[in-house]
Amino acid sequence: MEPRGYTIMIHRDGGLESRQLHIPRWAARTALAGAVALGVGIVALAASYGPVTVAAARVPFLEREVSRLGAENRRVTELARMLDEAEVRYAQLRGMLGADVALPEVGARGTAVPASEERLWVAPPILARAPLAVGEEETGPSIPHRWPLSVPSYRTRGLALGDPSQETHAGLDLAAPTGSDVRASGGGTVRETGGDPAYGLFVLLQHPQGYETMYGHLSRVLVLRGDSVRAGQVIGLSGNTGRSTAPHLHFEVRRGGRSVDPLSVVRQGA
């Protein structure tokens, strides 16, 4: 026969009285079931807490990875755009030098390029000023002011001084077919001519007010040291000598021994 309940007797040490606590059987079973359920819940919570904690700890790492991949994607997109631009410039240069090269489709690598941006890339060639007629040539020394080429040219590289991200470049590189006339930017005296490992055949002119101009990568030099030259006079022919990968003219302007931006004193095509 099952008991109808449970009696708990409480007796205090040193005392004569005792107290009894009667617990019905159904209450005892309910308490036992509750304790078991609580224990199971605690075990289940502990088992699930571990994976949640691990997943939560990975959130900052995953956020950093998403940020890094986004930056890499932007960099790849920018490199693709720059490569497209370089191909357009290369094709223009080859065409200017007489090579039959088709222009690549801008954005062919999947990078859509707005028409306005394309126009920034495909700048028209610099139109040269026609040589002066006989009797109209400028005479006497003068500061540099004339464009050194009398054929359409394309500026492939500009002045780069003091920028650690770029190789130092003290003048302009102007693409022109080999044998194009190279003209003195101003009147003056031939200070030096010769050959240089970097600039190839060159002419260095001295002008008033501390100005000098240098013309490099020539195929021929047509003046001698000490000669007086007029602005616009042909002093050599463009070429591909020295450290050069394609026919072009290196044009440099100095004042007081320091390189200055040629475009600050010489107007394009003037």
C-alpha positions as CSV (number, residue, x, y, z in Angstrom):
1,M,0.0,0.0,0.0
2,E,1.4,3.3,-1.1
3,P,1.8,6.0,1.6
4,R,-0.7,8.9,1.5
5,G,2.0,11.3,2.3
6,Y,5.2,12.1,4.1
7,T,5.8,13.4,7.5
8,I,9.0,15.4,8.4
9,M,9.7,15.7,12.1
10,I,11.8,18.7,13.3
11,H,13.3,18.4,16.8
12,R,15.5,21.1,18.3
13,D,18.6,20.1,20.2
14,G,18.2,20.5,23.9
15,G,14.5,20.9,23.7
16,L,11.6,18.7,24.5
17,E,9.3,19.9,21.9
18,S,9.2,18.7,18.3
19,R,7.3,19.8,15.2
20,Q,5.9,17.7,12.4
21,L,5.4,18.8,8.8
22,H,3.1,16.6,6.8
23,I,3.5,16.7,3.0
24,P,0.9,15.0,0.9
25,R,2.1,12.5,-1.7
26,W,0.9,14.5,-4.6
27,A,2.8,17.6,-3.4
28,A,6.0,15.5,-3.0
29,R,5.6,14.2,-6.5
30,T,5.0,17.6,-7.9
31,A,8.1,19.0,-6.2
32,L,10.2,16.1,-7.5
33,A,8.9,16.6,-11.1
34,G,9.6,20.3,-10.8
35,A,13.2,19.7,-9.6
36,V,13.8,17.3,-12.5
37,A,12.4,19.7,-15.0
38,L,14.5,22.5,-13.6
39,G,17.6,20.4,-13.8
40,V,16.9,19.4,-17.4
41,G,16.4,23.1,-18.3
42,I,19.7,24.1,-16.7
43,V,21.5,21.4,-18.6
44,A,19.9,22.4,-21.9
45,L,20.7,26.0,-21.4
46,A,24.3,25.3,-20.6
47,A,24.5,23.1,-23.7
48,S,23.1,25.8,-26.0
49,Y,25.1,28.7,-24.4
50,G,28.5,27.4,-25.7
51,P,27.7,27.7,-29.4
52,V,25.9,31.0,-28.9
53,T,29.0,32.4,-27.2
54,V,31.3,31.2,-29.9
55,A,29.1,32.6,-32.6
56,A,28.9,36.0,-30.8
57,A,32.7,36.0,-30.5
58,R,33.0,35.6,-34.2
59,V,30.8,38.6,-35.1
60,P,33.6,41.3,-34.8
61,F,35.9,39.1,-36.9
62,L,33.2,38.6,-39.6
63,E,32.5,42.3,-39.7
64,R,36.2,43.1,-40.2
65,E,36.3,40.5,-43.0
66,V,33.3,42.1,-44.7
67,S,35.0,45.5,-44.5
68,R,38.2,44.1,-45.9
69,L,36.6,42.4,-48.8
70,G,34.6,45.5,-49.6
71,A,37.9,47.5,-49.7
72,E,39.5,44.9,-51.9
73,N,36.6,44.9,-54.3
74,R,36.8,48.7,-54.6
75,R,40.6,48.5,-55.2
76,V,40.1,45.9,-57.9
77,T,37.4,48.1,-59.6
78,E,39.8,51.0,-59.5
79,L,42.7,49.0,-60.9
80,A,40.4,47.8,-63.8
81,R,39.4,51.4,-64.5
82,M,43.1,52.5,-64.5
83,L,44.0,49.7,-66.9
84,D,41.2,50.7,-69.2
85,E,42.5,54.2,-69.2
86,A,46.1,53.1,-69.8
87,E,45.0,51.1,-72.8
88,V,43.2,54.1,-74.3
89,R,46.2,56.3,-73.8
90,Y,48.5,53.7,-75.3
91,A,46.3,53.3,-78.3
92,Q,46.2,57.1,-78.8
93,L,50.0,57.3,-78.5
94,R,50.6,54.5,-81.0
95,G,48.2,56.1,-83.4
96,M,50.0,59.4,-83.0
97,L,53.3,57.7,-83.8
98,G,51.9,56.1,-86.9
99,A,51.0,52.6,-85.7
100,D,47.7,51.2,-86.7
101,V,46.1,50.3,-83.4
102,A,42.4,50.1,-82.7
103,L,41.2,51.9,-79.6
104,P,39.9,49.4,-77.0
105,E,36.3,49.7,-75.9
106,V,36.3,51.9,-72.7
107,G,35.0,49.8,-69.8
108,A,35.6,46.5,-71.7
109,R,36.6,44.9,-68.4
110,G,33.2,45.2,-67.0
111,T,33.6,48.7,-65.5
112,A,31.0,51.1,-66.8
113,V,32.5,54.5,-67.6
114,P,30.3,57.6,-68.0
115,A,30.8,59.5,-71.2
116,S,31.9,62.6,-69.2
117,E,34.7,60.6,-67.6
118,E,35.7,59.1,-70.9
119,R,36.2,62.6,-72.3
120,L,38.6,63.2,-69.4
121,W,40.7,60.2,-70.5
122,V,40.6,60.8,-74.2
123,A,42.0,64.3,-74.2
124,P,42.7,65.7,-77.7
125,P,46.3,66.0,-78.7
126,I,48.1,69.3,-78.2
127,L,48.0,71.2,-81.4
128,A,51.3,72.9,-82.2
129,R,51.7,76.4,-83.5
130,A,52.8,76.6,-87.1
131,P,56.5,77.7,-87.6
132,L,57.0,81.4,-88.2
133,A,57.6,82.4,-91.8
134,V,61.0,83.6,-92.9
135,G,61.6,87.2,-91.6
136,E,59.0,86.7,-88.8
137,E,61.3,84.8,-86.4
138,E,61.9,86.2,-83.0
139,T,65.3,87.5,-82.4
140,G,67.4,88.0,-79.3
141,P,67.3,86.3,-75.9
142,S,63.9,85.7,-74.3
143,I,62.4,83.7,-71.5
144,P,60.8,80.3,-72.4
145,H,57.3,80.9,-73.9
146,R,57.0,78.8,-77.1
147,W,55.9,75.2,-77.3
148,P,58.9,73.1,-78.3
149,L,57.2,71.0,-81.0
150,S,55.6,72.1,-84.3
151,V,53.7,68.8,-84.7
152,P,50.6,67.6,-82.7
153,S,51.9,65.9,-79.6
154,Y,50.4,64.1,-76.6
155,R,51.6,64.7,-73.1
156,T,52.3,61.3,-71.6
157,R,53.8,62.4,-68.3
158,G,53.9,65.6,-66.3
159,L,56.0,67.2,-63.6
160,A,56.4,65.0,-60.4
161,L,58.5,66.5,-57.6
162,G,58.4,65.7,-53.9
163,D,55.7,63.1,-54.2
164,P,56.9,59.9,-52.5
165,S,54.2,57.8,-54.3
166,Q,55.7,58.7,-57.7
167,E,59.1,58.6,-59.4
168,T,60.7,62.0,-59.6
169,H,60.1,63.6,-63.0
170,A,61.4,67.1,-63.6
171,G,59.6,68.0,-66.8
172,L,57.1,67.0,-69.5
173,D,57.2,64.0,-71.8
174,L,55.6,64.8,-75.1
175,A,54.9,61.9,-77.6
176,A,56.0,62.8,-81.1
177,P,57.2,60.7,-84.1
178,T,60.9,60.3,-84.5
179,G,62.5,63.1,-86.5
180,S,60.0,65.8,-85.5
181,D,61.4,69.3,-85.3
182,V,62.3,70.3,-81.8
183,R,62.3,74.1,-81.4
184,A,63.8,76.4,-78.8
185,S,61.2,77.6,-76.3
186,G,62.9,80.9,-76.0
187,G,65.9,82.8,-77.3
188,G,69.3,82.2,-75.7
189,T,72.6,80.4,-75.8
190,V,73.4,76.7,-76.1
191,R,74.9,75.9,-72.7
192,E,75.5,72.2,-73.3
193,T,74.8,69.4,-75.7
194,G,75.8,65.7,-75.5
195,G,74.6,62.3,-74.4
196,D,73.2,61.2,-71.1
197,P,72.3,57.6,-69.9
198,A,68.8,58.8,-68.9
199,Y,68.0,61.6,-71.3
200,G,69.9,60.4,-74.3
201,L,71.0,63.1,-76.8
202,F,70.1,66.5,-75.3
203,V,70.4,70.2,-75.7
204,L,70.5,72.6,-72.7
205,L,69.7,76.3,-73.4
206,Q,70.3,79.3,-71.2
207,H,67.8,82.2,-71.2
208,P,67.5,85.5,-69.4
209,Q,66.2,85.9,-65.8
210,G,67.9,82.6,-64.7
211,Y,65.8,80.4,-67.0
212,E,67.1,77.2,-68.6
213,T,65.4,74.7,-70.9
214,M,66.4,71.1,-71.6
215,Y,65.4,68.9,-74.5
216,G,66.0,65.2,-74.2
217,H,65.8,61.9,-76.0
218,L,66.7,63.5,-79.3
219,S,67.7,61.6,-82.4
220,R,69.9,64.4,-83.7
221,V,71.4,67.6,-82.3
222,L,71.5,70.5,-84.7
223,V,73.3,73.1,-82.6
224,L,76.7,73.4,-80.9
225,R,77.7,74.5,-77.5
226,G,78.0,78.3,-77.4
227,D,75.6,78.9,-80.3
228,S,73.0,81.7,-80.0
229,V,69.5,80.5,-80.9
230,R,66.2,82.3,-81.5
231,A,62.9,81.4,-80.0
232,G,61.3,78.8,-82.4
233,Q,64.6,77.9,-84.0
234,V,65.0,74.1,-84.7
235,I,67.7,72.8,-82.4
236,G,67.3,69.1,-82.9
237,L,65.0,66.2,-83.9
238,S,62.9,64.2,-81.6
239,G,63.8,60.5,-81.0
240,N,64.0,57.6,-78.6
241,T,67.5,57.8,-77.1
242,G,68.5,57.2,-73.5
243,R,66.1,55.7,-71.1
244,S,63.0,55.8,-73.3
245,T,60.4,53.2,-74.3
246,A,58.9,55.1,-77.2
247,P,59.7,58.2,-79.3
248,H,59.1,61.3,-77.3
249,L,60.6,64.6,-76.2
250,H,61.5,65.3,-72.6
251,F,61.0,69.1,-72.1
252,E,62.3,70.7,-68.9
253,V,62.2,74.3,-67.6
254,R,64.5,75.4,-64.8
255,R,64.9,78.7,-63.0
256,G,67.7,79.4,-60.7
257,G,68.8,75.8,-61.0
258,R,65.4,74.5,-59.8
259,S,62.9,72.7,-62.0
260,V,59.6,74.5,-62.5
261,D,56.4,73.3,-64.2
262,P,56.8,74.1,-67.9
263,L,53.0,74.7,-68.2
264,S,53.4,77.6,-65.8
265,V,55.6,79.5,-68.3
266,V,54.9,77.9,-71.7
267,R,51.3,77.7,-73.1
268,Q,50.4,74.5,-74.7
269,G,50.6,74.8,-78.5
270,A,51.8,78.4,-78.3
